[in-house]
């Protein structure tokens, strides 16, 4: 079970996902194409790139894209002020 805080205002959107108790090593972000998102535009670009591959890709590239999505999930779904 993944426990979250009670919603006190606004709306919570939940998407099924995998969770881990181990943080992503900082070095892993350095190896990514864009690293950690720093702006709302970066987050939008990550959603587009990581969910919708707009090009042919090999199975290895596809696996890497999904792995990057899972590693960045927290940053993409959390307000920038909480990073």
N, C-alpha and C positions, 0 to 999 in steps of 0.2 A: 504494500500500500504506500502511496506517495501522499504525505500530509501537507496541506497548504494552509495559509492564513485565511481567516474569514474575510469575505468581501465586505468592505465598509462603505464603499461608494463605487459607482460605475458598474461595469460589466466584466466578468471574467470569461475569457474564451479558452476552452480547453481542447487540446488536440492529443490523441493517443501518442505516446512517445516512450522511448526507453530511458531509464534513469540509471545513474551510477552514483556511487558514493565517493568515487575518486575524481578529483579535479583534472581537467585537461592540462598537461604540462605547458608552461609558457612557450617552450621551444616549438611545440606543435603549431602554434599560431604563426610563428615566423616562417614556417614552411608552406603555409597556405598562400594562395594567390593574393588575397586581400587582407588577411589577418583579422583582428578583432574589429567589428564595426565601430566607428567613432561618431557617425552622424546618422540621421534618419535616412538620408540618401544611401549611405553604405548598407544599412539594413534592408532597404528596398532592393538594392542591387543583389544582395545575398539571397533574398527570397527568390528573385527572378532567376539568378544563375543556378542556385542549388536545387530548386524544385523543378524548374523547367529547362531542361537541356535543349537549347535551340540549335543543336548541331549533332552530327554523327559523332559518336564516341565509342571507344573500345570498352570491353567489359572492365578492364582495369581502371580506365578513366571514370566510368560510371560508379564503380566501387569507391574510388577516392572522393567523388562528389558527394555520395551518400554519407561517407565517414565524416567529411567536413561539415555537412549539415548537422549531424548528430553532435559533433564537438562544439558547434556554434549555436546550437539551439537556445541555450540560456541567454546569450547576448541578443539573439534575434527576437526573443519573446519578452524581454524585460525592458522597461523604460530606460533610456540612456542615463537618467539621474540615479539609477540603482546599480550601475556597473561599477 
